[in-house]
Amino acid sequence: MSRVADMLKTLVCLLLAMASLSHDQRESSEENMRCHSKVGSSFYKTREGNQIPRSELHCEIKSEQLPVKYHFDIASVVQSRVSNGTLSYLDMEIECNSPIQLRFTNLHSLKNKNILSNLTFVGPCIVSVQNLAIWSNATDLLSVEIGADINGQSPKLVNEKGTVKSSIQTLTAIAFYSSTPRGVLDTLSIAENVWPRMAEITLSNLSLEKNPAELQRAMPLLQTLYLQSNKLTQPPQFPWTSSSLKLPRGLRRSRVFNDEIKSREGIDIDANIYCRILKLDSNNIEDLSSYQFKGFLHKLSLARNGLHKVGPVCFRDLSGIQVIDLSSNKLEDLPPKLFHGLSSLLEIQLGDNNMSVVPPELFRGLKNIKKIILDHNNIRSIPSGLFNGLDTLEVVNLDGNKIAKLDGGVFSNDSIVREIYLGNNNLTHIPSVIFRLRNVSNIDLSHNLLTFEDLRDVVDSLSEESFIASFSFEVTGSKLLNLSNNNFTTLDIQGLSRVKQRKITRFLEMYEIDLAENLLICDCGILGIKQKIEALLKRNHAWKTKFKTWKCAWPEELRNQNILEINENQVIAQKKPKFCPIECSCFERCLDQTILIDCEGRNLTEVPRVLSRGALIELNLRNNNIQDMPVYLQRGIIKDLFDTQQDPTIKSDEGRQLKADQNSTCGLEQLDQPTKKYREPSQFKKCCIT
């Protein structure tokens, strides 16, 4: 009996210990997990058009003990954060700070297929495919993402039993953004596991040298394949189906989500089907001279591969293609007919290559093209007619090349181009052709060699019809003209005829002109255009923001001041007056042509001789050591004398002023009172004035 009693005692102690351990683990789990949620913008809507509410839930799990198994009850986390009975979307992110093995549990037997869910794992979490199946049984699990944290630590997806539960085969998308064990890819691609709804897979930064061959059999309807940042030297044979795949359950992307995809990928598709994309960026695919892509794709991306050769029929057998991205490679030339027959193309990305010549017929026949990007190449000239016949073209980017001029025949007269980028080139004249395009609303000519004289000539060349055709844009706002970082120094319009000045005024109404980082000289030439702008602002004061970058670089006193804020009395001519005492500085005030002779603080002991017959003069002798105040000016010019302690200024009947305060003595008694007749210099005698 004693042995039985001892065994029972031991068993009771063991059960108590297990209960205590279980309790400690549960409390530890609650303390070590912190979750916060927010309402996100809707991704999807029903076929009836009703927006599906979306919640974002981020849970961070921390533990200092290793190894740790963390039991995560789905119902306790999910049920309180989604709507009952109505379709809702849950974006769930779980982040681990250490290798924590996640165990999903469903203690309350939750089964709500009205919860559409996405699971994202970040950091060194460990999760099994079988645990994903538990989550999938509780909700409608659509997608799974696995990515590294800021320290480069990646989750591990393991397969405990070697097969995938059937419930997880409802997945439509899975993404690996970091190093993943080969066994996971085997699990995803073994013949027994067919994924009938899998539409998108991302295998990024996995050091893959080729695409897993079994994926085609395991995911027969795959629409999008992302293989960026691997070690591929040849493209995979993809797509392997020509059939489009609709979103599950009659879903449609929301307008915001669809616009986001359109902006990011450049494609325009129906909101109820998946994108068809092959993305091979940042691999080692260097030669496509004999390769031929085939099949139905919306987008093909080969950016950052070191690609230096493309064959003439490389894209000939692609159908439905909307975007081809060959940017950031080493291409020096392209076959003239490379894009012929691809009438569905909307966008071509050729930026950041080594091309110096663009074949004249390269874009011929692209009746739906909207955007052509050729920035940061070595292009020196654009063939005449290159963009002719492209009736849908809206954006042309030629930034960062070596283009010196743009011929008038580059665009057709009925072109609808809206944006033209020609910054960072070698332009010495502003291409007038771009201002004749009635729909153009954004022109970038920054970082070139252009002057205000070039702009005046272009504006003068525009016909009245050109102004009328373009002026309708004023309804929605000003057009943008970026002329920053050019050679604008003067803005002088004073010598222009009334007709030319009127055209300048109309042009200022239509365009917001960026003149940042131009060395504007704010001399007499600035006053004319300043007055024109001020007249415009009386009609619409809100236009003042259009001139916020018009700032002076000279003179030093006005540096960085906006031309609309400067006092016109401070504006001086850049050219020095012909006669100026060597000891002083002389300027001409633009507003009234007064000669300003500044001798202040020069340690002068006598008044310098001023020879300026008939001119308006303002002489500043402040802070010197002048004791005698002779007068070298002509008889009869002095009009009034003020007490030097109140206003030490002598004004003449010709507008001359003498500022002579803060000197020791000065001889001014040659002026008789009250007749104010001026005496000869020989009659001058000293007088101390403090």
Wavefront OBJ file of the C-alpha trace (Angstrom):
o trace
v 0.000 0.000 0.000
v 2.849 2.348 0.827
v 4.234 1.946 -2.729
v 0.813 2.775 -4.231
v 0.484 5.748 -1.901
v 3.914 6.992 -2.906
v 3.047 6.622 -6.613
v -0.229 8.506 -6.150
v 1.597 11.216 -4.236
v 4.173 11.530 -7.013
v 1.426 11.644 -9.673
v -0.437 14.395 -7.813
v 2.773 16.433 -7.519
v 3.457 15.943 -11.215
v -0.075 17.057 -12.181
v 0.207 20.093 -9.947
v 3.560 20.958 -11.496
v 2.156 20.563 -15.014
v -0.831 22.737 -14.130
v 1.496 25.338 -12.668
v 3.721 25.215 -15.757
v 0.708 25.536 -18.060
v -0.531 28.519 -16.033
v 2.891 30.171 -16.091
v 3.168 29.674 -19.837
v -0.279 31.175 -20.445
v 0.469 34.208 -18.307
v 3.897 34.572 -19.926
v 2.290 34.475 -23.366
v -0.143 37.224 -22.509
v 2.593 39.385 -21.030
v 5.005 38.839 -23.914
v 2.624 39.707 -26.733
v 1.576 43.259 -27.512
v -0.984 43.936 -30.226
v -2.341 47.127 -31.707
v -4.911 47.512 -34.424
v -6.266 50.183 -36.718
v -8.772 50.534 -39.515
v -7.100 50.380 -42.915
v -8.256 51.530 -46.321
v -10.387 48.973 -48.102
v -8.668 46.684 -50.614
v -11.734 44.925 -51.992
v -15.428 45.289 -52.624
v -18.167 42.779 -53.346
v -19.565 42.105 -56.798
v -22.470 44.334 -55.776
v -20.013 47.180 -55.192
v -20.047 47.232 -51.375
v -16.718 48.099 -49.759
v -15.290 45.334 -47.559
v -14.010 46.828 -44.268
v -10.333 46.129 -43.570
v -8.601 45.905 -40.204
v -4.846 45.943 -39.627
v -3.545 44.028 -36.590
v 0.131 44.020 -35.612
v 1.271 41.694 -32.813
v 4.823 41.700 -31.449
v 5.998 38.706 -29.457
v 9.053 39.022 -27.223
v 10.778 36.390 -25.133
v 14.198 36.143 -23.529
v 13.902 32.364 -22.964
v 14.950 29.965 -25.701
v 13.464 27.895 -27.163
v 9.874 29.103 -26.764
v 6.614 27.659 -27.987
v 3.944 30.300 -28.184
v 0.297 29.208 -28.227
v -1.711 31.728 -30.213
v -5.483 31.386 -29.862
v -7.072 32.597 -33.091
v -10.552 33.300 -31.740
v -9.387 35.470 -28.827
v -7.405 37.719 -31.161
v -9.569 37.739 -34.272
v -13.197 37.538 -33.229
v -13.392 40.874 -31.426
v -11.805 42.760 -34.312
v -14.032 41.780 -37.225
v -17.695 42.250 -38.035
v -20.039 39.337 -37.438
v -22.090 38.065 -40.338
v -20.623 40.436 -42.939
v -17.607 40.057 -45.175
v -14.490 41.661 -43.681
v -10.737 41.637 -44.332
v -8.058 41.122 -41.662
v -4.429 42.062 -42.363
v -2.518 40.237 -39.594
v 1.217 40.771 -38.953
v 3.140 38.787 -36.344
v 6.663 39.914 -35.448
v 9.070 37.861 -33.319
v 12.210 39.202 -31.662
v 13.740 35.747 -31.158
v 13.237 32.169 -32.488
v 9.689 31.610 -31.247
v 7.720 28.591 -32.447
v 4.165 29.711 -33.122
v 1.333 27.296 -32.374
v -2.048 28.424 -33.648
v -4.924 27.065 -31.611
v -8.663 27.340 -32.127
v -9.990 26.662 -28.641
v -13.432 28.090 -29.422
v -13.763 26.238 -32.735
v -14.054 29.503 -34.642
v -15.044 28.998 -38.244
v -15.911 32.222 -39.986
v -15.331 32.158 -43.726
v -16.579 35.726 -43.923
v -13.193 36.741 -42.531
v -10.790 37.138 -45.436
v -7.285 37.161 -44.034
v -3.658 37.818 -44.901
v -0.885 36.560 -42.592
v 2.522 38.239 -42.489
v 5.436 36.900 -40.428
v 8.436 39.112 -39.664
v 11.617 38.222 -37.809
v 12.764 34.772 -36.609
v 9.279 33.285 -36.082
v 8.934 29.548 -36.670
v 5.616 28.463 -38.138
v 4.560 25.191 -39.709
v 2.452 24.669 -42.791
v 0.115 22.616 -40.627
v -0.426 25.597 -38.314
v -1.323 27.702 -41.323
v -3.972 25.094 -42.049
v -5.462 25.680 -38.588
v -5.698 29.405 -39.334
v -7.169 28.626 -42.732
v -9.859 26.438 -41.154
v -10.897 29.343 -38.932
v -10.878 32.031 -41.650
v -10.625 32.292 -45.421
v -6.821 32.588 -45.638
v -5.988 34.258 -48.957
v -2.290 35.103 -48.678
v 0.867 34.590 -46.630
v 3.980 36.799 -46.574
v 7.327 35.944 -45.001
v 9.921 38.701 -44.624
v 13.039 39.705 -42.730
v 13.064 42.241 -39.899
v 15.330 45.297 -39.742
v 18.169 43.077 -38.483
v 17.872 40.683 -41.416
v 16.357 37.870 -39.340
v 13.850 35.802 -41.321
v 10.956 33.533 -40.344
v 11.127 29.800 -40.931
v 8.249 27.952 -42.540
v 8.505 24.248 -41.755
v 6.546 21.214 -42.886
v 6.159 18.851 -39.950
v 4.531 15.920 -41.737
v 5.657 16.366 -45.325
v 2.206 17.058 -46.756
v -0.020 20.080 -46.832
v -3.470 20.013 -45.335
v -6.125 20.430 -48.007
v -7.600 23.445 -46.265
v -4.559 25.583 -46.992
v -4.898 24.970 -50.708
v -7.299 27.917 -50.817
v -4.263 30.231 -50.776
v -4.166 32.710 -53.658
v -0.788 34.320 -52.953
v 2.393 33.540 -51.056
v 5.522 35.670 -50.784
v 9.029 34.905 -49.533
v 11.173 38.019 -49.203
v 14.180 36.440 -47.551
v 16.268 33.295 -47.260
v 13.990 30.267 -47.049
v 14.870 26.573 -46.540
v 14.762 24.580 -49.734
v 12.353 22.164 -48.094
v 9.623 24.784 -48.102
v 9.888 25.203 -51.862
v 9.733 21.426 -52.177
v 6.580 21.430 -50.060
v 4.998 24.056 -52.264
v 5.853 22.265 -55.474
v 5.493 18.526 -54.832
v 3.067 16.779 -57.152
v 0.616 15.825 -54.383
v -0.005 19.454 -53.526
v -1.855 21.244 -56.292
v -2.801 24.851 -55.543
v -5.810 25.533 -57.775
v -6.305 29.125 -56.591
v -2.649 30.176 -56.372
v -2.367 33.303 -58.503
v 0.765 35.068 -57.240
v 4.072 33.882 -55.814
v 7.081 35.928 -54.794
v 10.474 34.232 -54.404
v 12.743 37.179 -53.721
v 16.315 37.246 -52.445
v 16.581 33.466 -52.193
v 19.797 33.018 -54.245
v 17.845 30.953 -56.783
v 19.778 30.034 -59.928
v 16.640 28.794 -61.680
v 12.920 28.713 -61.123
v 11.723 25.516 -59.351
v 10.493 23.373 -62.238
v 7.736 21.721 -60.199
v 5.901 25.014 -59.645
v 4.227 24.766 -63.034
v 2.578 21.495 -62.067
v 1.761 22.582 -58.522
v 0.373 26.007 -59.510
v -1.144 25.522 -62.963
v -3.047 28.833 -63.027
v -0.279 31.058 -61.642
v -0.672 34.600 -62.971
v 2.246 36.523 -61.409
v 5.783 35.332 -60.730
v 8.205 37.588 -58.857
v 11.807 36.333 -58.956
v 13.731 39.535 -58.255
v 17.103 39.627 -56.455
v 18.202 36.088 -57.229
v 20.987 34.583 -59.366
v 19.145 33.720 -62.556
v 21.104 33.906 -65.807
v 18.159 32.955 -68.047
v 14.464 33.825 -67.776
v 12.086 31.013 -66.785
v 9.464 29.757 -69.209
v 6.530 31.774 -67.953
v 3.590 32.221 -68.167
v 2.460 28.608 -68.466
v -1.228 29.411 -68.915
v -3.022 31.891 -71.134
v -6.147 31.880 -68.966
v -6.904 34.856 -66.760
v -7.868 34.138 -63.182
v -10.610 36.016 -61.378
v -10.411 37.074 -57.765
v -12.153 34.578 -55.420
v -15.724 34.920 -54.204
v -16.631 37.514 -56.802
v -14.338 40.106 -55.216
v -13.236 43.252 -56.992
v -10.360 45.528 -56.076
v -11.438 48.848 -54.621
v -10.876 51.945 -56.722
v -8.029 53.105 -54.444
v -6.305 49.695 -54.537
v -6.733 49.370 -58.285
v -5.310 52.873 -58.803
v -2.367 51.979 -56.575
v -1.577 48.945 -58.735
v -1.956 51.044 -61.861
v 0.454 53.636 -60.481
v 2.997 51.100 -59.209
v 2.975 48.648 -62.094
v 1.759 50.876 -64.939
v -0.909 48.429 -66.053
v -4.617 48.990 -66.606
v -6.786 45.918 -66.061
v -10.263 45.018 -64.836
v -10.704 45.139 -61.082
v -11.892 41.521 -60.810
v -8.870 39.735 -62.352
v -5.319 39.156 -61.179
v -2.340 40.936 -62.712
v -0.179 38.851 -65.025
v 3.413 39.885 -64.266
v 6.876 38.366 -64.678
v 9.395 40.351 -62.636
v 13.063 39.384 -63.005
v 14.753 42.503 -61.631
v 18.234 42.362 -60.071
v 19.370 39.023 -61.466
v 22.265 38.165 -63.810
v 20.421 37.999 -67.132
v 22.934 39.701 -69.436
v 22.216 38.416 -72.947
v 18.805 38.001 -74.596
v 20.046 38.084 -78.177
v 18.533 34.669 -78.927
v 15.804 34.473 -76.276
v 12.113 34.856 -77.066
v 9.414 35.521 -74.486
v 6.042 33.957 -75.201
v 2.553 34.069 -73.768
v 0.029 36.401 -72.215
v 1.554 38.950 -69.796
v 0.565 42.398 -68.613
v 4.064 43.359 -67.514
v 7.616 42.106 -68.064
v 10.386 43.635 -65.944
v 14.118 43.008 -66.472
v 15.577 46.014 -64.647
v 19.061 45.926 -63.056
v 20.389 42.781 -64.718
v 23.501 44.051 -66.496
v 21.640 43.299 -69.728
v 23.629 44.427 -72.773
v 21.974 42.640 -75.693
v 18.364 42.126 -76.785
v 17.419 40.195 -79.922
v 15.051 41.634 -82.580
v 12.265 39.109 -81.845
v 12.725 38.963 -78.073
v 9.204 40.255 -77.349
v 7.508 39.436 -80.645
v 5.352 36.575 -79.265
v 4.078 38.350 -76.169
v 0.363 39.072 -76.146
v -1.528 41.570 -74.015
v 1.740 43.145 -72.867
v 1.261 46.631 -71.404
v 4.617 47.413 -69.778
v 8.176 46.410 -70.661
v 10.875 47.561 -68.234
v 14.501 47.370 -69.425
v 15.796 50.173 -67.201
v 19.111 50.273 -65.316
v 20.988 47.931 -67.642
v 23.929 48.255 -70.049
v 22.083 48.538 -73.343
v 23.919 50.567 -75.978
v 21.526 50.022 -78.866
v 18.208 48.363 -79.646
v 16.872 46.605 -82.744
v 14.811 49.164 -84.731
v 11.709 46.954 -84.758
v 12.010 45.594 -81.219
v 8.521 46.754 -80.173
v 6.737 46.414 -83.508
v 3.436 44.586 -83.325
v 3.025 45.152 -79.569
v -0.024 47.345 -79.985
v -1.167 46.823 -76.381
v 1.951 48.520 -74.935
v 1.187 51.407 -72.575
v 4.654 52.043 -71.152
v 8.282 51.441 -72.137
v 11.053 51.901 -69.560
v 14.528 52.358 -71.103
v 16.079 54.731 -68.584
v 19.564 54.473 -67.097
v 21.245 52.628 -69.967
v 24.112 53.516 -72.308
v 22.170 54.335 -75.475
v 23.470 57.180 -77.636
v 21.129 56.700 -80.606
v 17.402 55.974 -80.740
v 16.240 54.297 -83.985
v 13.659 56.590 -85.695
v 11.166 53.746 -86.104
v 11.576 52.223 -82.626
v 8.106 53.219 -81.400
v 6.268 53.129 -84.696
v 2.777 51.622 -84.604
v 2.349 51.749 -80.811
v -1.184 53.069 -80.998
v -1.876 52.792 -77.245
v 1.461 53.927 -75.802
v 1.154 56.486 -72.986
v 4.606 56.727 -71.444
v 8.121 56.493 -72.923
v 11.054 56.745 -70.503
v 14.539 57.342 -71.967
v 16.167 59.231 -69.091
v 19.836 58.993 -68.106
v 21.315 57.654 -71.308
v 23.895 59.217 -73.639
v 21.413 60.439 -76.256
v 22.669 63.498 -78.161
v 19.783 64.066 -80.545
v 16.182 62.975 -81.052
v 15.284 61.856 -84.590
v 12.650 63.980 -86.286
v 9.281 62.254 -86.155
v 10.303 59.870 -83.350
v 7.023 60.472 -81.519
v 4.848 61.182 -84.553
v 1.737 59.078 -84.893
v 1.702 58.202 -81.187
v -1.749 59.664 -80.652
v -2.096 58.454 -77.049
v 1.378 59.437 -75.795
v 1.166 61.492 -72.584
v 4.604 61.378 -70.922
v 8.081 61.658 -72.475
v 11.115 61.546 -70.178
v 14.463 62.504 -71.746
v 16.061 63.771 -68.545
v 19.796 63.277 -67.975
v 21.009 62.943 -71.559
v 23.259 65.108 -73.780
v 20.611 66.660 -75.988
v 21.586 70.093 -77.338
v 18.409 70.838 -79.308
v 14.992 69.429 -80.114
v 13.827 69.669 -83.716
v 10.361 70.937 -84.540
v 9.261 67.658 -86.137
v 9.732 65.493 -83.069
v 6.017 65.708 -82.159
v 3.013 65.807 -84.438
v 0.729 68.844 -84.338
v -2.141 66.920 -82.756
v -0.028 65.316 -80.032
v -1.704 65.094 -76.603
v 1.578 64.922 -74.625
v 1.074 66.314 -71.125
v 4.493 65.946 -69.495
v 7.940 66.492 -71.048
v 11.157 66.057 -69.067
v 14.312 67.502 -70.629
v 16.245 68.413 -67.492
v 19.978 67.774 -67.114
v 20.784 68.076 -70.815
v 22.877 70.493 -72.912
v 20.074 72.676 -74.248
v 21.200 76.159 -75.265
v 17.840 77.185 -76.729
v 14.350 76.510 -75.426
v 12.550 74.170 -77.857
v 9.566 76.131 -79.113
v 7.842 72.956 -80.320
v 6.902 71.883 -76.800
v 4.933 75.097 -76.179
v 2.798 74.435 -79.230
v 1.423 71.224 -77.696
v -1.993 72.286 -76.460
v -2.248 69.688 -73.675
v 1.212 70.051 -72.182
v 0.974 70.954 -68.495
v 4.380 70.027 -67.054
v 7.657 70.968 -68.763
v 11.001 70.316 -67.084
v 13.968 72.176 -68.619
v 16.014 72.402 -65.425
v 19.818 72.080 -65.298
v 20.500 73.269 -68.837
v 22.216 76.315 -70.380
v 19.145 78.466 -70.995
v 18.735 82.231 -70.561
v 15.871 84.686 -70.229
v 16.607 85.858 -73.760
v 15.804 82.314 -74.953
v 12.471 82.412 -73.131
v 11.636 85.836 -74.584
v 12.338 84.565 -78.105
v 10.141 81.502 -77.632
v 7.242 83.514 -76.223
v 7.553 85.985 -79.097
v 7.419 83.110 -81.612
v 4.084 81.838 -80.272
v 1.045 82.810 -82.271
v -2.144 84.198 -80.771
v -3.797 80.868 -81.631
v -1.219 79.065 -79.477
v -2.141 81.234 -76.495
v -5.863 80.710 -77.034
v -5.468 76.921 -77.391
v -3.379 76.658 -74.236
v -5.209 79.197 -72.130
v -8.126 76.861 -71.464
v -5.859 75.010 -69.026
v -6.177 77.943 -66.645
v -9.515 76.519 -65.529
v -7.790 73.702 -63.624
v -4.579 75.508 -62.688
v -1.322 76.882 -64.007
v 0.970 74.885 -66.197
v 4.374 74.085 -64.692
v 7.619 75.178 -66.331
v 10.795 74.198 -64.486
v 13.711 76.431 -65.489
v 15.698 76.036 -62.275
v 19.489 75.764 -62.375
v 19.924 77.489 -65.729
v 21.745 80.678 -66.787
v 18.982 83.203 -66.107
v 20.551 86.438 -64.875
v 18.303 89.215 -66.173
v 14.529 89.434 -66.494
v 14.592 92.652 -68.491
v 11.542 93.371 -70.667
v 11.822 97.157 -70.748
v 13.170 97.306 -74.288
v 10.403 95.161 -75.735
v 7.483 96.456 -77.763
v 3.998 96.573 -76.247
v 2.967 93.522 -78.264
v 5.897 91.492 -76.961
v 5.326 92.643 -73.402
v 1.673 91.656 -73.683
v 2.732 88.150 -74.783
v 5.065 87.911 -71.783
v 2.169 88.849 -69.509
v -0.087 86.197 -71.050
v 2.678 83.625 -70.639
v 3.051 84.515 -66.953
v -0.683 83.955 -66.520
v -0.510 80.471 -68.016
v 2.669 79.114 -66.416
v 4.115 78.733 -62.959
v 7.815 79.162 -63.693
v 10.444 77.728 -61.332
v 13.586 79.897 -61.392
v 15.306 78.436 -58.334
v 19.120 78.442 -58.317
v 19.398 80.991 -61.119
v 21.704 83.931 -60.388
v 19.163 86.688 -60.920
v 20.590 90.194 -61.063
v 18.041 92.524 -59.502
v 19.064 95.696 -61.282
v 17.012 98.170 -63.317
v 15.882 95.408 -65.656
v 13.884 93.738 -62.882
v 11.472 96.646 -62.412
v 9.514 96.181 -65.629
v 8.593 92.536 -65.050
v 8.036 93.195 -61.343
v 5.420 95.796 -62.225
v 3.769 93.410 -64.735
v 3.497 90.712 -62.063
v 2.096 93.152 -59.506
v -0.603 94.122 -62.022
v -1.477 90.432 -62.446
v -1.726 89.958 -58.687
v -4.341 92.686 -58.484
v -6.551 90.386 -60.573
v -5.686 87.210 -58.675
v -3.595 87.515 -55.519
v -3.331 83.705 -55.238
v -0.947 83.784 -58.195
v 1.751 85.151 -55.903
v 2.838 81.592 -55.092
v 3.704 81.103 -58.763
v 6.683 83.418 -58.277
v 7.991 82.085 -54.973
v 11.309 80.966 -56.534
v 12.059 84.309 -58.222
v 14.806 85.485 -55.872
v 17.681 87.928 -56.226
v 21.319 86.846 -56.232
v 22.689 90.410 -56.702
v 23.193 92.886 -55.148
v 24.316 91.412 -51.847
v 21.823 93.557 -49.912
v 18.940 91.868 -51.765
v 20.300 88.306 -51.884
v 17.587 85.644 -51.478
v 14.815 88.255 -51.416
v 11.835 87.612 -53.653
v 11.581 90.201 -56.414
v 8.021 91.020 -55.327
v 9.185 91.918 -51.830
v 12.099 94.220 -52.617
v 11.780 97.987 -52.157
v 12.143 99.622 -55.556
v 14.201 102.393 -53.940
v 16.829 99.743 -53.194
v 17.191 98.618 -56.796
v 20.405 99.914 -58.371
v 21.953 99.604 -61.804
v 24.623 96.957 -62.211
v 26.690 99.303 -64.407
v 28.736 101.808 -62.389
v 28.318 105.575 -63.029
v 30.927 107.059 -65.333
v 32.220 109.602 -62.803
v 32.929 108.431 -59.263
v 35.451 109.668 -56.640
v 38.150 107.042 -56.238
v 37.658 107.024 -52.467
v 33.935 106.179 -52.678
v 31.456 103.685 -54.132
v 28.944 104.900 -56.676
v 25.654 103.484 -57.902
v 22.674 104.617 -59.902
v 19.225 104.185 -58.339
v 16.966 102.746 -61.039
v 13.708 104.313 -59.930
v 14.762 107.944 -60.501
v 18.314 107.662 -61.966
v 19.802 109.314 -58.877
v 23.578 108.851 -58.547
v 24.355 107.447 -55.087
v 27.866 108.378 -53.946
v 28.685 106.425 -50.823
v 31.718 107.738 -48.931
v 30.578 106.647 -45.476
v 33.234 105.500 -43.029
v 36.214 106.010 -45.350
v 38.279 108.127 -42.883
v 38.045 111.103 -45.230
v 39.355 114.483 -44.013
v 37.983 116.486 -46.914
v 35.059 116.257 -49.261
v 35.918 114.439 -52.526
v 35.348 116.408 -55.684
v 32.067 115.459 -57.323
v 31.802 116.093 -61.058
v 28.346 115.180 -62.312
v 26.853 118.136 -64.111
v 23.068 118.027 -64.354
v 22.661 114.652 -62.579
v 20.579 113.776 -59.541
v 23.037 113.132 -56.719
v 22.873 111.695 -53.236
v 26.204 112.131 -51.420
v 26.813 110.187 -48.200
v 29.711 111.510 -46.079
v 28.675 110.047 -42.743
v 31.235 108.806 -40.187
v 34.315 110.534 -41.566
v 36.769 113.127 -40.151
v 35.765 116.041 -42.357
v 36.236 119.449 -40.685
v 35.901 121.801 -43.640
v 32.813 121.533 -45.804
v 33.704 123.280 -49.082
v 31.239 123.284 -51.914
v 32.488 122.378 -55.357
v 29.090 122.287 -56.903
v 27.763 125.046 -59.158
v 26.189 128.250 -57.917
v 22.483 128.200 -57.173
v 22.062 124.475 -56.699
v 21.526 124.394 -52.949
v 17.878 124.747 -52.094
v 17.569 124.117 -48.378
v 19.657 123.575 -45.279
v 18.545 121.485 -42.340
v 19.945 121.458 -38.826
v 22.569 118.704 -38.894
v 21.482 117.361 -35.512
v 17.967 116.716 -36.816
v 18.401 115.974 -40.487
v 21.985 116.383 -41.686
v 20.998 116.532 -45.340
v 21.435 119.260 -47.898
v 19.031 119.076 -50.818
v 19.526 120.885 -54.085
v 17.047 122.175 -56.615
v 18.302 119.449 -58.940
v 17.476 116.768 -56.383
v 20.963 116.554 -54.893
v 21.368 115.424 -51.288
v 24.318 115.770 -48.920
v 24.419 113.529 -45.858
v 27.198 114.750 -43.579
v 26.377 113.860 -39.972
v 28.918 112.340 -37.578
v 31.826 114.539 -38.790
v 33.912 116.873 -36.633
v 33.322 120.245 -38.223
v 31.924 121.530 -41.395
v 31.893 124.886 -43.144
v 28.402 125.760 -44.175
v 28.242 129.476 -43.369
v 28.728 130.342 -47.003
v 24.973 130.015 -47.228
v 23.282 133.334 -46.455
v 19.959 133.381 -44.673
v 17.201 133.981 -45.524
v 17.956 134.489 -49.201
v 19.967 131.252 -49.329
v 22.296 132.749 -51.897
v 25.382 130.690 -52.384
v 28.779 132.367 -51.903
v 31.910 131.773 -53.879
v 34.324 129.232 -52.438
v 36.818 132.052 -51.766
v 34.350 133.529 -49.310
v 34.057 130.218 -47.446
v 34.997 130.234 -43.775
v 35.000 127.417 -41.250
v 32.165 126.894 -38.863
v 31.906 124.277 -36.161
v 28.622 122.400 -36.295
v 28.018 119.605 -33.757
l 1 2 3 4 5 6 7 8 9 10 11 12 13 14 15 16 17 18 19 20 21 22 23 24 25 26 27 28 29 30 31 32 33 34 35 36 37 38 39 40 41 42 43 44 45 46 47 48 49 50 51 52 53 54 55 56 57 58 59 60 61 62 63 64 65 66 67 68 69 70 71 72 73 74 75 76 77 78 79 80 81 82 83 84 85 86 87 88 89 90 91 92 93 94 95 96 97 98 99 100 101 102 103 104 105 106 107 108 109 110 111 112 113 114 115 116 117 118 119 120 121 122 123 124 125 126 127 128 129 130 131 132 133 134 135 136 137 138 139 140 141 142 143 144 145 146 147 148 149 150 151 152 153 154 155 156 157 158 159 160 161 162 163 164 165 166 167 168 169 170 171 172 173 174 175 176 177 178 179 180 181 182 183 184 185 186 187 188 189 190 191 192 193 194 195 196 197 198 199 200 201 202 203 204 205 206 207 208 209 210 211 212 213 214 215 216 217 218 219 220 221 222 223 224 225 226 227 228 229 230 231 232 233 234 235 236 237 238 239 240 241 242 243 244 245 246 247 248 249 250 251 252 253 254 255 256 257 258 259 260 261 262 263 264 265 266 267 268 269 270 271 272 273 274 275 276 277 278 279 280 281 282 283 284 285 286 287 288 289 290 291 292 293 294 295 296 297 298 299 300 301 302 303 304 305 306 307 308 309 310 311 312 313 314 315 316 317 318 319 320 321 322 323 324 325 326 327 328 329 330 331 332 333 334 335 336 337 338 339 340 341 342 343 344 345 346 347 348 349 350 351 352 353 354 355 356 357 358 359 360 361 362 363 364 365 366 367 368 369 370 371 372 373 374 375 376 377 378 379 380 381 382 383 384 385 386 387 388 389 390 391 392 393 394 395 396 397 398 399 400 401 402 403 404 405 406 407 408 409 410 411 412 413 414 415 416 417 418 419 420 421 422 423 424 425 426 427 428 429 430 431 432 433 434 435 436 437 438 439 440 441 442 443 444 445 446 447 448 449 450 451 452 453 454 455 456 457 458 459 460 461 462 463 464 465 466 467 468 469 470 471 472 473 474 475 476 477 478 479 480 481 482 483 484 485 486 487 488 489 490 491 492 493 494 495 496 497 498 499 500 501 502 503 504 505 506 507 508 509 510 511 512 513 514 515 516 517 518 519 520 521 522 523 524 525 526 527 528 529 530 531 532 533 534 535 536 537 538 539 540 541 542 543 544 545 546 547 548 549 550 551 552 553 554 555 556 557 558 559 560 561 562 563 564 565 566 567 568 569 570 571 572 573 574 575 576 577 578 579 580 581 582 583 584 585 586 587 588 589 590 591 592 593 594 595 596 597 598 599 600 601 602 603 604 605 606 607 608 609 610 611 612 613 614 615 616 617 618 619 620 621 622 623 624 625 626 627 628 629 630 631 632 633 634 635 636 637 638 639 640 641 642 643 644 645 646 647 648 649 650 651 652 653 654 655 656 657 658 659 660 661 662 663 664 665 666 667 668 669 670 671 672 673 674 675 676 677 678 679 680 681 682 683 684 685 686 687 688 689 690
